[in-house]
Amino acid sequence: MQQINILYNGSSKILKRLCQSINSLSGDLKDISENSVKKDDCVNNCTSTATDVPLAAAQGKALQEQINAIKEQLNIT
C-alpha cells in the first residue's frame, strides 16, 4: 500500500487540516497493512515448529478440547 501525501498551500485552515488528517490516516493505514497478520500467515496444524507465526483458532480449539478431555479423565476441574 502506498502512502498518500497531499500538499495544500492555500489559505483555508480547514482544507489544510483536512489534508494533514488524510496524510496521517494514510500513514496509519500503510502501517496497519504492512504490520497486520494475514489469514494465510496462520498455521492450521499442530506439527509446525515455526515460533514466529500465529496458531489458527481451529487448532487452539482442538488443543483445548484435548486438554479438557485429559482433565476429565483425571477428574481435574
PyMOL Python script that loads the backbone (N, CA, C, O; Angstrom):
from pymol import cmd

cmd.read_pdbstr("""\
ATOM      1  N   MET A   1       0.848  -1.171   0.000  1.00  0.00           N
ATOM      2  CA  MET A   1       0.000   0.000   0.000  1.00  0.00           C
ATOM      3  C   MET A   1       0.892   1.232   0.000  1.00  0.00           C
ATOM      4  O   MET A   1       1.823   1.345   0.798  1.00  0.00           O
ATOM      5  N   GLN A   2       0.597   2.135  -0.891  1.00  0.00           N
ATOM      6  CA  GLN A   2       1.377   3.363  -0.993  1.00  0.00           C
ATOM      7  C   GLN A   2       0.746   4.460  -0.138  1.00  0.00           C
ATOM      8  O   GLN A   2      -0.473   4.633  -0.117  1.00  0.00           O
ATOM      9  N   GLN A   3       1.589   5.181   0.553  1.00  0.00           N
ATOM     10  CA  GLN A   3       1.099   6.275   1.394  1.00  0.00           C
ATOM     11  C   GLN A   3       0.752   7.471   0.520  1.00  0.00           C
ATOM     12  O   GLN A   3       1.475   7.794  -0.423  1.00  0.00           O
ATOM     13  N   ILE A   4      -0.345   8.117   0.836  1.00  0.00           N
ATOM     14  CA  ILE A   4      -0.788   9.324   0.137  1.00  0.00           C
ATOM     15  C   ILE A   4      -0.150  10.529   0.818  1.00  0.00           C
ATOM     16  O   ILE A   4      -0.047  10.582   2.044  1.00  0.00           O
ATOM     17  N   ASN A   5       0.271  11.481   0.022  1.00  0.00           N
ATOM     18  CA  ASN A   5       0.809  12.710   0.594  1.00  0.00           C
ATOM     19  C   ASN A   5       0.195  13.887  -0.172  1.00  0.00           C
ATOM     20  O   ASN A   5       0.594  14.175  -1.300  1.00  0.00           O
ATOM     21  N   ILE A   6      -0.757  14.548   0.435  1.00  0.00           N
ATOM     22  CA  ILE A   6      -1.460  15.662  -0.187  1.00  0.00           C
ATOM     23  C   ILE A   6      -0.861  16.967   0.319  1.00  0.00           C
ATOM     24  O   ILE A   6      -0.770  17.198   1.525  1.00  0.00           O
ATOM     25  N   LEU A   7      -0.461  17.805  -0.605  1.00  0.00           N
ATOM     26  CA  LEU A   7       0.081  19.113  -0.248  1.00  0.00           C
ATOM     27  C   LEU A   7      -0.970  20.176  -0.525  1.00  0.00           C
ATOM     28  O   LEU A   7      -1.649  20.131  -1.550  1.00  0.00           O
ATOM     29  N   TYR A   8      -1.101  21.116   0.372  1.00  0.00           N
ATOM     30  CA  TYR A   8      -2.049  22.215   0.197  1.00  0.00           C
ATOM     31  C   TYR A   8      -1.366  23.496   0.640  1.00  0.00           C
ATOM     32  O   TYR A   8      -0.927  23.619   1.783  1.00  0.00           O
ATOM     33  N   ASN A   9      -1.284  24.444  -0.276  1.00  0.00           N
ATOM     34  CA  ASN A   9      -0.601  25.704   0.013  1.00  0.00           C
ATOM     35  C   ASN A   9      -1.557  26.892   0.067  1.00  0.00           C
ATOM     36  O   ASN A   9      -1.118  28.042   0.055  1.00  0.00           O
ATOM     37  N   GLY A  10      -2.838  26.628   0.126  1.00  0.00           N
ATOM     38  CA  GLY A  10      -3.819  27.707   0.161  1.00  0.00           C
ATOM     39  C   GLY A  10      -3.955  28.310   1.550  1.00  0.00           C
ATOM     40  O   GLY A  10      -3.211  27.974   2.470  1.00  0.00           O
ATOM     41  N   SER A  11      -4.908  29.195   1.676  1.00  0.00           N
ATOM     42  CA  SER A  11      -5.084  29.909   2.939  1.00  0.00           C
ATOM     43  C   SER A  11      -6.164  29.310   3.830  1.00  0.00           C
ATOM     44  O   SER A  11      -6.306  29.729   4.979  1.00  0.00           O
ATOM     45  N   SER A  12      -6.922  28.347   3.336  1.00  0.00           N
ATOM     46  CA  SER A  12      -8.004  27.760   4.127  1.00  0.00           C
ATOM     47  C   SER A  12      -7.439  26.829   5.198  1.00  0.00           C
ATOM     48  O   SER A  12      -6.821  25.811   4.886  1.00  0.00           O
ATOM     49  N   LYS A  13      -7.657  27.188   6.455  1.00  0.00           N
ATOM     50  CA  LYS A  13      -7.177  26.366   7.565  1.00  0.00           C
ATOM     51  C   LYS A  13      -7.898  25.020   7.601  1.00  0.00           C
ATOM     52  O   LYS A  13      -7.311  24.000   7.964  1.00  0.00           O
ATOM     53  N   ILE A  14      -9.168  25.029   7.222  1.00  0.00           N
ATOM     54  CA  ILE A  14      -9.953  23.793   7.239  1.00  0.00           C
ATOM     55  C   ILE A  14      -9.406  22.808   6.211  1.00  0.00           C
ATOM     56  O   ILE A  14      -9.230  21.628   6.514  1.00  0.00           O
ATOM     57  N   LEU A  15      -9.136  23.288   4.998  1.00  0.00           N
ATOM     58  CA  LEU A  15      -8.605  22.397   3.971  1.00  0.00           C
ATOM     59  C   LEU A  15      -7.201  21.923   4.321  1.00  0.00           C
ATOM     60  O   LEU A  15      -6.854  20.771   4.061  1.00  0.00           O
ATOM     61  N   LYS A  16      -6.402  22.786   4.898  1.00  0.00           N
ATOM     62  CA  LYS A  16      -5.063  22.399   5.307  1.00  0.00           C
ATOM     63  C   LYS A  16      -5.126  21.305   6.365  1.00  0.00           C
ATOM     64  O   LYS A  16      -4.394  20.318   6.293  1.00  0.00           O
ATOM     65  N   ARG A  17      -6.011  21.485   7.354  1.00  0.00           N
ATOM     66  CA  ARG A  17      -6.175  20.489   8.419  1.00  0.00           C
ATOM     67  C   ARG A  17      -6.707  19.170   7.846  1.00  0.00           C
ATOM     68  O   ARG A  17      -6.296  18.092   8.277  1.00  0.00           O
ATOM     69  N   LEU A  18      -7.620  19.261   6.876  1.00  0.00           N
ATOM     70  CA  LEU A  18      -8.160  18.066   6.231  1.00  0.00           C
ATOM     71  C   LEU A  18      -7.051  17.303   5.515  1.00  0.00           C
ATOM     72  O   LEU A  18      -6.985  16.077   5.609  1.00  0.00           O
ATOM     73  N   CYS A  19      -6.185  18.008   4.803  1.00  0.00           N
ATOM     74  CA  CYS A  19      -5.073  17.370   4.108  1.00  0.00           C
ATOM     75  C   CYS A  19      -4.126  16.704   5.105  1.00  0.00           C
ATOM     76  O   CYS A  19      -3.648  15.596   4.861  1.00  0.00           O
ATOM     77  N   GLN A  20      -3.857  17.368   6.214  1.00  0.00           N
ATOM     78  CA  GLN A  20      -2.998  16.788   7.243  1.00  0.00           C
ATOM     79  C   GLN A  20      -3.627  15.511   7.819  1.00  0.00           C
ATOM     80  O   GLN A  20      -2.935  14.523   8.064  1.00  0.00           O
ATOM     81  N   SER A  21      -4.924  15.548   8.027  1.00  0.00           N
ATOM     82  CA  SER A  21      -5.629  14.382   8.570  1.00  0.00           C
ATOM     83  C   SER A  21      -5.594  13.216   7.586  1.00  0.00           C
ATOM     84  O   SER A  21      -5.389  12.069   7.982  1.00  0.00           O
ATOM     85  N   ILE A  22      -5.793  13.511   6.317  1.00  0.00           N
ATOM     86  CA  ILE A  22      -5.753  12.463   5.287  1.00  0.00           C
ATOM     87  C   ILE A  22      -4.354  11.855   5.223  1.00  0.00           C
ATOM     88  O   ILE A  22      -4.205  10.636   5.142  1.00  0.00           O
ATOM     89  N   ASN A  23      -3.331  12.709   5.261  1.00  0.00           N
ATOM     90  CA  ASN A  23      -1.959  12.200   5.227  1.00  0.00           C
ATOM     91  C   ASN A  23      -1.663  11.318   6.437  1.00  0.00           C
ATOM     92  O   ASN A  23      -1.027  10.271   6.310  1.00  0.00           O
ATOM     93  N   SER A  24      -2.122  11.741   7.597  1.00  0.00           N
ATOM     94  CA  SER A  24      -1.909  10.961   8.811  1.00  0.00           C
ATOM     95  C   SER A  24      -2.628   9.616   8.733  1.00  0.00           C
ATOM     96  O   SER A  24      -2.057   8.578   9.065  1.00  0.00           O
ATOM     97  N   LEU A  25      -3.875   9.644   8.296  1.00  0.00           N
ATOM     98  CA  LEU A  25      -4.656   8.423   8.158  1.00  0.00           C
ATOM     99  C   LEU A  25      -4.021   7.492   7.137  1.00  0.00           C
ATOM    100  O   LEU A  25      -3.982   6.278   7.341  1.00  0.00           O
ATOM    101  N   SER A  26      -3.527   8.046   6.050  1.00  0.00           N
ATOM    102  CA  SER A  26      -2.867   7.245   5.027  1.00  0.00           C
ATOM    103  C   SER A  26      -1.658   6.530   5.609  1.00  0.00           C
ATOM    104  O   SER A  26      -1.436   5.352   5.330  1.00  0.00           O
ATOM    105  N   GLY A  27      -0.874   7.238   6.418  1.00  0.00           N
ATOM    106  CA  GLY A  27       0.282   6.611   7.062  1.00  0.00           C
ATOM    107  C   GLY A  27      -0.131   5.504   8.009  1.00  0.00           C
ATOM    108  O   GLY A  27       0.500   4.448   8.052  1.00  0.00           O
ATOM    109  N   ASP A  28      -1.191   5.741   8.770  1.00  0.00           N
ATOM    110  CA  ASP A  28      -1.688   4.723   9.704  1.00  0.00           C
ATOM    111  C   ASP A  28      -2.155   3.478   8.957  1.00  0.00           C
ATOM    112  O   ASP A  28      -1.863   2.356   9.370  1.00  0.00           O
ATOM    113  N   LEU A  29      -2.883   3.677   7.854  1.00  0.00           N
ATOM    114  CA  LEU A  29      -3.370   2.545   7.066  1.00  0.00           C
ATOM    115  C   LEU A  29      -2.215   1.758   6.453  1.00  0.00           C
ATOM    116  O   LEU A  29      -2.265   0.531   6.362  1.00  0.00           O
ATOM    117  N   LYS A  30      -1.178   2.475   6.036  1.00  0.00           N
ATOM    118  CA  LYS A  30       0.002   1.807   5.484  1.00  0.00           C
ATOM    119  C   LYS A  30       0.653   0.945   6.561  1.00  0.00           C
ATOM    120  O   LYS A  30       1.012  -0.203   6.298  1.00  0.00           O
ATOM    121  N   ASP A  31       0.810   1.482   7.765  1.00  0.00           N
ATOM    122  CA  ASP A  31       1.392   0.718   8.874  1.00  0.00           C
ATOM    123  C   ASP A  31       0.557  -0.519   9.193  1.00  0.00           C
ATOM    124  O   ASP A  31       1.103  -1.602   9.401  1.00  0.00           O
ATOM    125  N   ILE A  32      -0.751  -0.358   9.230  1.00  0.00           N
ATOM    126  CA  ILE A  32      -1.640  -1.484   9.513  1.00  0.00           C
ATOM    127  C   ILE A  32      -1.502  -2.542   8.439  1.00  0.00           C
ATOM    128  O   ILE A  32      -1.417  -3.732   8.740  1.00  0.00           O
ATOM    129  N   SER A  33      -1.478  -2.115   7.189  1.00  0.00           N
ATOM    130  CA  SER A  33      -1.372  -3.047   6.072  1.00  0.00           C
ATOM    131  C   SER A  33      -0.063  -3.824   6.124  1.00  0.00           C
ATOM    132  O   SER A  33      -0.042  -5.026   5.859  1.00  0.00           O
ATOM    133  N   GLU A  34       1.021  -3.147   6.462  1.00  0.00           N
ATOM    134  CA  GLU A  34       2.337  -3.789   6.472  1.00  0.00           C
ATOM    135  C   GLU A  34       2.572  -4.639   7.716  1.00  0.00           C
ATOM    136  O   GLU A  34       3.343  -5.597   7.659  1.00  0.00           O
ATOM    137  N   ASN A  35       1.936  -4.317   8.827  1.00  0.00           N
ATOM    138  CA  ASN A  35       2.227  -4.983  10.091  1.00  0.00           C
ATOM    139  C   ASN A  35       1.135  -5.916  10.589  1.00  0.00           C
ATOM    140  O   ASN A  35       1.285  -6.522  11.650  1.00  0.00           O
ATOM    141  N   SER A  36       0.054  -6.046   9.857  1.00  0.00           N
ATOM    142  CA  SER A  36      -1.041  -6.890  10.331  1.00  0.00           C
ATOM    143  C   SER A  36      -0.793  -8.359   9.974  1.00  0.00           C
ATOM    144  O   SER A  36      -0.043  -8.672   9.049  1.00  0.00           O
ATOM    145  N   VAL A  37      -1.431  -9.235  10.719  1.00  0.00           N
ATOM    146  CA  VAL A  37      -1.338 -10.665  10.455  1.00  0.00           C
ATOM    147  C   VAL A  37      -2.348 -11.014   9.374  1.00  0.00           C
ATOM    148  O   VAL A  37      -3.534 -10.708   9.491  1.00  0.00           O
ATOM    149  N   LYS A  38      -1.870 -11.648   8.337  1.00  0.00           N
ATOM    150  CA  LYS A  38      -2.747 -12.077   7.246  1.00  0.00           C
ATOM    151  C   LYS A  38      -3.272 -13.480   7.556  1.00  0.00           C
ATOM    152  O   LYS A  38      -2.618 -14.257   8.252  1.00  0.00           O
ATOM    153  N   LYS A  39      -4.439 -13.788   7.041  1.00  0.00           N
ATOM    154  CA  LYS A  39      -5.048 -15.097   7.274  1.00  0.00           C
ATOM    155  C   LYS A  39      -4.109 -16.218   6.834  1.00  0.00           C
ATOM    156  O   LYS A  39      -4.001 -17.243   7.507  1.00  0.00           O
ATOM    157  N   ASP A  40      -3.433 -16.021   5.709  1.00  0.00           N
ATOM    158  CA  ASP A  40      -2.531 -17.053   5.194  1.00  0.00           C
ATOM    159  C   ASP A  40      -1.288 -17.229   6.057  1.00  0.00           C
ATOM    160  O   ASP A  40      -0.572 -18.217   5.898  1.00  0.00           O
ATOM    161  N   ASP A  41      -1.013 -16.294   6.968  1.00  0.00           N
ATOM    162  CA  ASP A  41       0.150 -16.400   7.861  1.00  0.00           C
ATOM    163  C   ASP A  41      -0.103 -17.358   9.021  1.00  0.00           C
ATOM    164  O   ASP A  41       0.844 -17.823   9.655  1.00  0.00           O
ATOM    165  N   CYS A  42      -1.367 -17.656   9.302  1.00  0.00           N
ATOM    166  CA  CYS A  42      -1.708 -18.527  10.431  1.00  0.00           C
ATOM    167  C   CYS A  42      -1.381 -19.985  10.117  1.00  0.00           C
ATOM    168  O   CYS A  42      -1.549 -20.446   8.988  1.00  0.00           O
ATOM    169  N   VAL A  43      -0.915 -20.695  11.131  1.00  0.00           N
ATOM    170  CA  VAL A  43      -0.617 -22.117  10.988  1.00  0.00           C
ATOM    171  C   VAL A  43      -1.850 -22.889  11.431  1.00  0.00           C
ATOM    172  O   VAL A  43      -2.339 -22.717  12.547  1.00  0.00           O
ATOM    173  N   ASN A  44      -2.344 -23.742  10.543  1.00  0.00           N
ATOM    174  CA  ASN A  44      -3.543 -24.513  10.859  1.00  0.00           C
ATOM    175  C   ASN A  44      -3.185 -25.985  11.051  1.00  0.00           C
ATOM    176  O   ASN A  44      -3.834 -26.874  10.501  1.00  0.00           O
ATOM    177  N   ASN A  45      -2.139 -26.224  11.842  1.00  0.00           N
ATOM    178  CA  ASN A  45      -1.762 -27.586  12.201  1.00  0.00           C
ATOM    179  C   ASN A  45      -1.003 -27.535  13.520  1.00  0.00           C
ATOM    180  O   ASN A  45      -0.635 -26.460  13.995  1.00  0.00           O
ATOM    181  N   CYS A  46      -0.778 -28.682  14.094  1.00  0.00           N
ATOM    182  CA  CYS A  46      -0.057 -28.736  15.368  1.00  0.00           C
ATOM    183  C   CYS A  46       1.297 -29.415  15.193  1.00  0.00           C
ATOM    184  O   CYS A  46       1.874 -29.918  16.156  1.00  0.00           O
ATOM    185  N   THR A  47       1.793 -29.426  13.976  1.00  0.00           N
ATOM    186  CA  THR A  47       3.083 -30.070  13.717  1.00  0.00           C
ATOM    187  C   THR A  47       4.162 -29.074  13.326  1.00  0.00           C
ATOM    188  O   THR A  47       5.336 -29.436  13.245  1.00  0.00           O
ATOM    189  N   SER A  48       3.788 -27.846  13.087  1.00  0.00           N
ATOM    190  CA  SER A  48       4.761 -26.826  12.700  1.00  0.00           C
ATOM    191  C   SER A  48       5.704 -26.512  13.845  1.00  0.00           C
ATOM    192  O   SER A  48       5.306 -26.507  15.010  1.00  0.00           O
ATOM    193  N   THR A  49       6.946 -26.252  13.505  1.00  0.00           N
ATOM    194  CA  THR A  49       7.920 -25.856  14.520  1.00  0.00           C
ATOM    195  C   THR A  49       8.186 -24.355  14.474  1.00  0.00           C
ATOM    196  O   THR A  49       9.039 -23.853  15.207  1.00  0.00           O
ATOM    197  N   ALA A  50       7.465 -23.638  13.622  1.00  0.00           N
ATOM    198  CA  ALA A  50       7.642 -22.186  13.499  1.00  0.00           C
ATOM    199  C   ALA A  50       7.232 -21.508  14.800  1.00  0.00           C
ATOM    200  O   ALA A  50       6.183 -21.815  15.368  1.00  0.00           O
ATOM    201  N   THR A  51       8.057 -20.595  15.260  1.00  0.00           N
ATOM    202  CA  THR A  51       7.776 -19.885  16.503  1.00  0.00           C
ATOM    203  C   THR A  51       7.382 -18.440  16.269  1.00  0.00           C
ATOM    204  O   THR A  51       7.119 -17.702  17.219  1.00  0.00           O
ATOM    205  N   ASP A  52       7.339 -18.037  15.019  1.00  0.00           N
ATOM    206  CA  ASP A  52       7.063 -16.629  14.709  1.00  0.00           C
ATOM    207  C   ASP A  52       5.765 -16.431  13.939  1.00  0.00           C
ATOM    208  O   ASP A  52       5.560 -15.387  13.319  1.00  0.00           O
ATOM    209  N   VAL A  53       4.888 -17.433  13.978  1.00  0.00           N
ATOM    210  CA  VAL A  53       3.593 -17.319  13.301  1.00  0.00           C
ATOM    211  C   VAL A  53       2.475 -17.701  14.256  1.00  0.00           C
ATOM    212  O   VAL A  53       2.684 -18.509  15.161  1.00  0.00           O
ATOM    213  N   PRO A  54       1.275 -17.125  14.064  1.00  0.00           N
ATOM    214  CA  PRO A  54       0.159 -17.436  14.975  1.00  0.00           C
ATOM    215  C   PRO A  54      -0.492 -18.776  14.658  1.00  0.00           C
ATOM    216  O   PRO A  54      -0.488 -19.240  13.518  1.00  0.00           O
ATOM    217  N   LEU A  55      -1.040 -19.370  15.684  1.00  0.00           N
ATOM    218  CA  LEU A  55      -1.787 -20.613  15.545  1.00  0.00           C
ATOM    219  C   LEU A  55      -3.234 -20.286  15.182  1.00  0.00           C
ATOM    220  O   LEU A  55      -3.840 -19.396  15.779  1.00  0.00           O
ATOM    221  N   ALA A  56      -3.775 -20.991  14.227  1.00  0.00           N
ATOM    222  CA  ALA A  56      -5.167 -20.777  13.820  1.00  0.00           C
ATOM    223  C   ALA A  56      -6.096 -21.113  14.984  1.00  0.00           C
ATOM    224  O   ALA A  56      -5.806 -22.002  15.785  1.00  0.00           O
ATOM    225  N   ALA A  57      -7.186 -20.410  15.067  1.00  0.00           N
ATOM    226  CA  ALA A  57      -8.150 -20.611  16.153  1.00  0.00           C
ATOM    227  C   ALA A  57      -8.669 -22.041  16.192  1.00  0.00           C
ATOM    228  O   ALA A  57      -8.915 -22.586  17.268  1.00  0.00           O
ATOM    229  N   ALA A  58      -8.834 -22.647  15.028  1.00  0.00           N
ATOM    230  CA  ALA A  58      -9.325 -24.028  14.980  1.00  0.00           C
ATOM    231  C   ALA A  58      -8.364 -24.971  15.703  1.00  0.00           C
ATOM    232  O   ALA A  58      -8.801 -25.909  16.370  1.00  0.00           O
ATOM    233  N   GLN A  59      -7.064 -24.730  15.577  1.00  0.00           N
ATOM    234  CA  GLN A  59      -6.084 -25.573  16.253  1.00  0.00           C
ATOM    235  C   GLN A  59      -6.062 -25.294  17.754  1.00  0.00           C
ATOM    236  O   GLN A  59      -5.900 -26.211  18.560  1.00  0.00           O
ATOM    237  N   GLY A  60      -6.225 -24.034  18.122  1.00  0.00           N
ATOM    238  CA  GLY A  60      -6.320 -23.690  19.534  1.00  0.00           C
ATOM    239  C   GLY A  60      -7.513 -24.377  20.181  1.00  0.00           C
ATOM    240  O   GLY A  60      -7.428 -24.871  21.306  1.00  0.00           O
ATOM    241  N   LYS A  61      -8.617 -24.401  19.461  1.00  0.00           N
ATOM    242  CA  LYS A  61      -9.830 -25.062  19.956  1.00  0.00           C
ATOM    243  C   LYS A  61      -9.598 -26.564  20.106  1.00  0.00           C
ATOM    244  O   LYS A  61      -9.995 -27.167  21.103  1.00  0.00           O
ATOM    245  N   ALA A  62      -8.947 -27.160  19.102  1.00  0.00           N
ATOM    246  CA  ALA A  62      -8.669 -28.603  19.163  1.00  0.00           C
ATOM    247  C   ALA A  62      -7.764 -28.930  20.343  1.00  0.00           C
ATOM    248  O   ALA A  62      -7.983 -29.922  21.038  1.00  0.00           O
ATOM    249  N   LEU A  63      -6.754 -28.108  20.572  1.00  0.00           N
ATOM    250  CA  LEU A  63      -5.869 -28.328  21.713  1.00  0.00           C
ATOM    251  C   LEU A  63      -6.620 -28.202  23.037  1.00  0.00           C
ATOM    252  O   LEU A  63      -6.416 -29.003  23.949  1.00  0.00           O
ATOM    253  N   GLN A  64      -7.490 -27.195  23.141  1.00  0.00           N
ATOM    254  CA  GLN A  64      -8.259 -27.001  24.372  1.00  0.00           C
ATOM    255  C   GLN A  64      -9.184 -28.184  24.623  1.00  0.00           C
ATOM    256  O   GLN A  64      -9.359 -28.597  25.769  1.00  0.00           O
ATOM    257  N   GLU A  65      -9.777 -28.734  23.570  1.00  0.00           N
ATOM    258  CA  GLU A  65     -10.651 -29.897  23.729  1.00  0.00           C
ATOM    259  C   GLU A  65      -9.860 -31.101  24.235  1.00  0.00           C
ATOM    260  O   GLU A  65     -10.352 -31.872  25.060  1.00  0.00           O
ATOM    261  N   GLN A  66      -8.644 -31.259  23.741  1.00  0.00           N
ATOM    262  CA  GLN A  66      -7.797 -32.367  24.215  1.00  0.00           C
ATOM    263  C   GLN A  66      -7.409 -32.164  25.681  1.00  0.00           C
ATOM    264  O   GLN A  66      -7.407 -33.117  26.460  1.00  0.00           O
ATOM    265  N   ILE A  67      -7.088 -30.954  26.049  1.00  0.00           N
ATOM    266  CA  ILE A  67      -6.758 -30.648  27.441  1.00  0.00           C
ATOM    267  C   ILE A  67      -7.956 -30.939  28.337  1.00  0.00           C
ATOM    268  O   ILE A  67      -7.808 -31.541  29.400  1.00  0.00           O
ATOM    269  N   ASN A  68      -9.139 -30.512  27.910  1.00  0.00           N
ATOM    270  CA  ASN A  68     -10.352 -30.749  28.700  1.00  0.00           C
ATOM    271  C   ASN A  68     -10.647 -32.240  28.843  1.00  0.00           C
ATOM    272  O   ASN A  68     -11.083 -32.691  29.902  1.00  0.00           O
ATOM    273  N   ALA A  69     -10.408 -33.009  27.769  1.00  0.00           N
ATOM    274  CA  ALA A  69     -10.648 -34.455  27.821  1.00  0.00           C
ATOM    275  C   ALA A  69      -9.694 -35.120  28.813  1.00  0.00           C
ATOM    276  O   ALA A  69     -10.106 -35.997  29.573  1.00  0.00           O
ATOM    277  N   ILE A  70      -8.436 -34.714  28.814  1.00  0.00           N
ATOM    278  CA  ILE A  70      -7.451 -35.263  29.750  1.00  0.00           C
ATOM    279  C   ILE A  70      -7.836 -34.892  31.180  1.00  0.00           C
ATOM    280  O   ILE A  70      -7.773 -35.729  32.080  1.00  0.00           O
ATOM    281  N   LYS A  71      -8.231 -33.644  31.387  1.00  0.00           N
ATOM    282  CA  LYS A  71      -8.647 -33.212  32.732  1.00  0.00           C
ATOM    283  C   LYS A  71      -9.843 -34.044  33.222  1.00  0.00           C
ATOM    284  O   LYS A  71      -9.911 -34.429  34.389  1.00  0.00           O
ATOM    285  N   GLU A  72     -10.771 -34.307  32.314  1.00  0.00           N
ATOM    286  CA  GLU A  72     -11.949 -35.083  32.681  1.00  0.00           C
ATOM    287  C   GLU A  72     -11.556 -36.503  33.063  1.00  0.00           C
ATOM    288  O   GLU A  72     -12.074 -37.059  34.031  1.00  0.00           O
ATOM    289  N   GLN A  73     -10.624 -37.096  32.288  1.00  0.00           N
ATOM    290  CA  GLN A  73     -10.169 -38.456  32.599  1.00  0.00           C
ATOM    291  C   GLN A  73      -9.451 -38.508  33.933  1.00  0.00           C
ATOM    292  O   GLN A  73      -9.544 -39.504  34.651  1.00  0.00           O
ATOM    293  N   LEU A  74      -8.736 -37.447  34.270  1.00  0.00           N
ATOM    294  CA  LEU A  74      -8.012 -37.397  35.523  1.00  0.00           C
ATOM    295  C   LEU A  74      -8.848 -36.849  36.673  1.00  0.00           C
ATOM    296  O   LEU A  74      -8.384 -36.745  37.809  1.00  0.00           O
ATOM    297  N   ASN A  75     -10.103 -36.498  36.347  1.00  0.00           N
ATOM    298  CA  ASN A  75     -11.030 -35.945  37.314  1.00  0.00           C
ATOM    299  C   ASN A  75     -10.502 -34.641  37.911  1.00  0.00           C
ATOM    300  O   ASN A  75     -10.598 -34.408  39.116  1.00  0.00           O
ATOM    301  N   ILE A  76      -9.944 -33.797  37.042  1.00  0.00           N
ATOM    302  CA  ILE A  76      -9.451 -32.465  37.423  1.00  0.00           C
ATOM    303  C   ILE A  76     -10.439 -31.432  36.912  1.00  0.00           C
ATOM    304  O   ILE A  76     -10.845 -31.461  35.750  1.00  0.00           O
ATOM    305  N   THR A  77     -10.817 -30.525  37.789  1.00  0.00           N
ATOM    306  CA  THR A  77     -11.746 -29.483  37.337  1.00  0.00           C
ATOM    307  C   THR A  77     -11.067 -28.144  37.247  1.00  0.00           C
ATOM    308  O   THR A  77     -11.700 -27.154  36.883  1.00  0.00           O
TER     309      THR A  77
END
""", "prot")
cmd.dss("prot")
cmd.show_as("cartoon", "prot")
cmd.util.cbc("prot")
cmd.orient("prot")
